[in-house]
């Protein structure tokens, strides 16, 4: 009886692991590819062992510049519409529910890590703000599950330095599926593909 229970637990764990690998491979293979602009992160936490920490232009969203919803709380699931602007893809809207895709848009799913509220002085009502004494949400910090990337030994320092330079030297190729889940597909340095993820 104990043997059967142990066997069932092992089969369940194996099934979960296989499902995770399969889902990741499906996104890499069939997801829409977008290139995201990186931004510098805290240098004290940038390089951890063989992983480099990543921050994106779409990690901080200014609601006044975007379409969509305006009321959010911390840890809310959000859906961000992206459109291609030259090489990079940029946020155009942020929503609490999966929005309707227009044209060549891609929707990426994230979770709000921080919600910035501010008081609006000399308020003029418009589509974004209303004139109240309550603080208005002005920006969101969002995480997408693609904030760290494995780097082979010896290459981390040069990538760390390139990310600090703030001149688009490092960008990330990301695959996004129809549900908005994202997986890092590769890392580019100066526009050239430096690393590419195998499907398995």
Buried (B, 14 or more C-beta within 10 A) or exposed (E): EEEEEEEEEEEEEEEEEEEEEEEBBBBBEEBBEBBBBBBEBEEEEBBEEEBBBBBBBBBBBEBEEBBBBBEBEEEBEBBBBBBEEEEBBBBBBBBBEEBEEEEEBBBBBBBBBEBBEEEBEEEEEEEBBEEEEEEBBBBBBBBBEBBEBEBEEEBBEEBBBBBBEEEBBBBBBBBBBEEBBBBBBBBBBEEEEBBEBEEE
